[in-house]
Amino acid sequence: MAVAPLKIADREFASRLILGTGKFASPELMRDALEASETEMVTVALRRADLSGEKDPFANILEFIDPEKYLLLPNTSGAMNAEEAVRLARLAVAAGLPKWVKLEIHPDPRYLLPDPVETLAAAEQLVQEGFTVLPYINADPVIAKRLQEVGCATVMPLGAPIGSNGGLQTRDQIRIILDQATVPVVVDAGIGAPSHAAEAMELGADAALVNTAIAVNDDPCRMARAFAQAVEAGRMAYEIGLGATHATAQATSPLTAFLDE
Amino acid sequence: MPHHQPVESSFVDSFAALPLGALRAHSLRTTEEEFQKSLGAAQPSLEDFAQLISPAGADQLETLAGHSKALTQQRFGRAIRLFAPLYLSNECINNCAYCGFSRDNPILRVTLEPEEVMAEAQALAEQGFRNVLLVAGEHPKFVSNGYVEQCIRILHETLPSLSLELGPLETDAYQPLVTAGAEGLVVYQETYDRNAYRVHHTAGPKKDFDWRLATPERAYAAGFRRLGIGALFGLSDWRTEAIALAAHAEWLLKHCWKAQLTLSLPRLRPCAGSFDPIDPISDRDLTQLICALRLFLPDVGIVLSTREPATLRNGLIPLGVTLMSAGSHTEPGGYTGAGSDKLHKTERGKMIALTEQSSEWATGATGQFDIADERSPEIIAQQIISLGYEPVWKDWDAALTP
C-alpha cells in the first residue's frame, strides 16, 4: 500500500482526497472527475439535492454519485445557525442518506466563513443524536479542541476562504490544530493547486477536501488526477519524514570528511 | 428564521454624502492608464469602479470581460441559476411614468386568488422552477399583507425558494412574510437620480425616494436572507445610476452582512403608457457594466431577465451573470390563464366591470412590460448546457425556511 489508510469514525478510506460536488459544468463531468480522482468520499450540498424521495429530475445531483463507490457526505451549506443545520441533517437521514454530516454554518454568504458558536452548538446536538459529525471551521485551535471534546469525528479547518484558491494561508494555526488533534484533521477550503494539497499533507493533515480548483477547471478529470497524486505524494512524504531545513547550504560532500579518512 | 440585528445607520445618510457628480465626471475623463490600474486593483474601490465603466474602459472591453469571466467562474462555478417571476396582481396605486401598471393606465387588471396562484406555481414547478419571484403592484386593498402571507404559505411546499417584489413595507410588516417562508426581497430604486425620481413618480406612496432607498435595510432587519436591488436603466444618466447602485451594494454588504445580495440591471422595455428611455444604455455599455460590477463586487449575484433578447443573454452567460429568468410572463395568470374571468379596470380604487364591447379582447390581464427573450425554459436550459454551464433549478431546500 502506498500510504496508510485514512480512518474516520468506523470507516477506512484508501484515498485521502475528499471532493466537493458544486460548481461543475454538468453532473456528467462531476461524475467523471470523481471517478478520475479515485476519491471515496464526496460531499453534497443538501440544498441542491432532492430530499423528497420523489426523484426530482430538476434536482437529480445524487443520481450521479454511486453510493457503492463513495461515502456520500451531506453538507449543511446554506444553514445560518445551529437550528437550521440540525434540521437539514435530520432531513437528510430521513431521505435515506448516511448519518454522516459535514457541518457547515456560515452566516456570511460573501466569505462563507464558519460561525464557531453555532457550529459548536449544532455539533453537540448532532453527536448526541448519533451523527458522525465533520465540522468545517476556521483554523482556530481552540474551537477545534472544543469540537473534539463534544465528540466530532474530525475537524476541518480552512486553508483560505471557500473558492478563493488562496492556499494554506492559515498554515501556522493548522500546525497547532495538528499538534493538538486527537481526531483526523481535514484541510478544507482554499486549496487552489495540487501543491497546496501536497503542502497540507506534508504538514500532517490527514486528508484534503477540494472542490473549486477541480470543478471550474477546463479539464476537471485531469486536474482531479493531479490533486490525487499531490495528496498521495504529500502523505507519503509525511509518513517517511521530511528532512530538516537549514538556513545555510549543507554540502553533500561534507567539509570535514577528511578527518575520518 | 435568521436573527438579524436591526441596522444602526442607514444608506440614506451615506447616499447624501456620496459625491456622485464628481465620480461620474471622473469616470468620463478616465485615462487608459487609470483604467489599467483599476483593472489590476486587488480590492477595487468605488473610484476604481467608476474608472472601470469609463469610455476609456470601453476600448478595453475584451480584457475586462476576460477578468470578469474568470472571477465569476471561480466564485460561482460553471452554473447559472434559473428563476421565474409569478405575478400575483397588477393593481397599483402609484403612477410611474415608465410602468405599464401605473394606476392611470386603462389596462386590464386582476388579483389572483390564492388557489389560482397555486395553479400558476404548479405550472412553473412542472417546467422545473424551484426558485420563484412573487411580484405584485402596490395596492394595500387588493394586495394586503395577509393575502401575500397566505400565498407564501401555500406555495412554500411546491417552491422551496420564494422571493418577493412588492410595494415597500415596514420591518414589522415584513416579519410575518419571512416567518411564512419568504426568503428574499427585491426592491429596485428605479433611479438614484432624485430629480428624475421626482419627475417620473407623480402619485402614490412611491413618491418618497428615501423611504424606498431604505427598504432593503428594513427587509434585512425583518430576517430576509436574500436582498435584491437594482436600477431601471433609461430614467437618467447610466453611469450615475451604476455608481450609485454599486455604492448601495457596497453599503449593504457591510451593514447587512448576513444577506446574500443580487443586482439587477433592467433596461426599459415597451409597455402601456409608452415612455422613451433617457440616455439608453447600449448592449456594449451593459456588458462593460456587468463586467465592472463583477470586479468591484466579486461575490454578488447578477440577474439578467427576459427583458433582454436571446442573443445578448447567451453572450452574457459566461461574463458575470449568475441568475436568469426564463419563459417569463409579466401578467397575473400568464402561465395558466388563471383569473381571466375576473378581469376589470380600476378607477380610484374601484373595480369597473368590462363592457360587452371590450370582452372580445379581454383574454388576459395586461403585462407590466413586453419580454424580449421568448424562448421556453427548456430551450434556455439547453442553451446554457451548450455553453458549458449547468442550469441550476434547485439551490435551496424548504427545510432552511420552514
HADDOCK unambig.tbl for C-alpha pairs under 7 A between the chains (distance, minus, plus):
assign (segid A and resid 23 and name CA) (segid B and resid 76 and name CA) 6.59 0.50 0.50
assign (segid A and resid 23 and name CA) (segid B and resid 77 and name CA) 3.87 0.50 0.50
assign (segid A and resid 23 and name CA) (segid B and resid 78 and name CA) 5.31 0.50 0.50
assign (segid A and resid 23 and name CA) (segid B and resid 79 and name CA) 6.07 0.50 0.50
assign (segid A and resid 24 and name CA) (segid B and resid 77 and name CA) 6.42 0.50 0.50
assign (segid A and resid 24 and name CA) (segid B and resid 78 and name CA) 5.63 0.50 0.50
assign (segid A and resid 25 and name CA) (segid B and resid 78 and name CA) 4.73 0.50 0.50
assign (segid A and resid 25 and name CA) (segid B and resid 79 and name CA) 6.30 0.50 0.50
assign (segid A and resid 25 and name CA) (segid B and resid 388 and name CA) 5.70 0.50 0.50
assign (segid A and resid 25 and name CA) (segid B and resid 389 and name CA) 4.55 0.50 0.50
assign (segid A and resid 25 and name CA) (segid B and resid 390 and name CA) 4.96 0.50 0.50
assign (segid A and resid 26 and name CA) (segid B and resid 389 and name CA) 6.67 0.50 0.50
assign (segid A and resid 26 and name CA) (segid B and resid 390 and name CA) 5.11 0.50 0.50
assign (segid A and resid 47 and name CA) (segid B and resid 395 and name CA) 5.43 0.50 0.50
assign (segid A and resid 47 and name CA) (segid B and resid 396 and name CA) 4.38 0.50 0.50
assign (segid A and resid 47 and name CA) (segid B and resid 397 and name CA) 4.57 0.50 0.50
assign (segid A and resid 48 and name CA) (segid B and resid 394 and name CA) 5.38 0.50 0.50
assign (segid A and resid 48 and name CA) (segid B and resid 395 and name CA) 4.57 0.50 0.50
assign (segid A and resid 48 and name CA) (segid B and resid 396 and name CA) 6.05 0.50 0.50
assign (segid A and resid 58 and name CA) (segid B and resid 128 and name CA) 5.68 0.50 0.50
assign (segid A and resid 58 and name CA) (segid B and resid 393 and name CA) 6.05 0.50 0.50
assign (segid A and resid 58 and name CA) (segid B and resid 394 and name CA) 6.99 0.50 0.50
assign (segid A and resid 59 and name CA) (segid B and resid 393 and name CA) 6.85 0.50 0.50
assign (segid A and resid 59 and name CA) (segid B and resid 394 and name CA) 5.83 0.50 0.50
assign (segid A and resid 79 and name CA) (segid B and resid 400 and name CA) 6.51 0.50 0.50
assign (segid A and resid 80 and name CA) (segid B and resid 2 and name CA) 6.82 0.50 0.50
assign (segid A and resid 84 and name CA) (segid B and resid 400 and name CA) 5.76 0.50 0.50
assign (segid A and resid 87 and name CA) (segid B and resid 399 and name CA) 6.75 0.50 0.50
assign (segid A and resid 88 and name CA) (segid B and resid 399 and name CA) 6.11 0.50 0.50
assign (segid A and resid 107 and name CA) (segid B and resid 258 and name CA) 5.35 0.50 0.50
assign (segid A and resid 108 and name CA) (segid B and resid 257 and name CA) 6.02 0.50 0.50
assign (segid A and resid 108 and name CA) (segid B and resid 258 and name CA) 4.67 0.50 0.50
assign (segid A and resid 109 and name CA) (segid B and resid 258 and name CA) 6.31 0.50 0.50
assign (segid A and resid 109 and name CA) (segid B and resid 259 and name CA) 6.65 0.50 0.50
assign (segid A and resid 109 and name CA) (segid B and resid 260 and name CA) 5.59 0.50 0.50
assign (segid A and resid 110 and name CA) (segid B and resid 299 and name CA) 5.74 0.50 0.50
assign (segid A and resid 163 and name CA) (segid B and resid 74 and name CA) 6.36 0.50 0.50
assign (segid A and resid 163 and name CA) (segid B and resid 75 and name CA) 5.96 0.50 0.50
assign (segid A and resid 212 and name CA) (segid B and resid 74 and name CA) 6.77 0.50 0.50
assign (segid A and resid 216 and name CA) (segid B and resid 73 and name CA) 6.33 0.50 0.50
assign (segid A and resid 216 and name CA) (segid B and resid 74 and name CA) 6.62 0.50 0.50
assign (segid A and resid 216 and name CA) (segid B and resid 77 and name CA) 5.72 0.50 0.50
assign (segid A and resid 216 and name CA) (segid B and resid 78 and name CA) 6.20 0.50 0.50
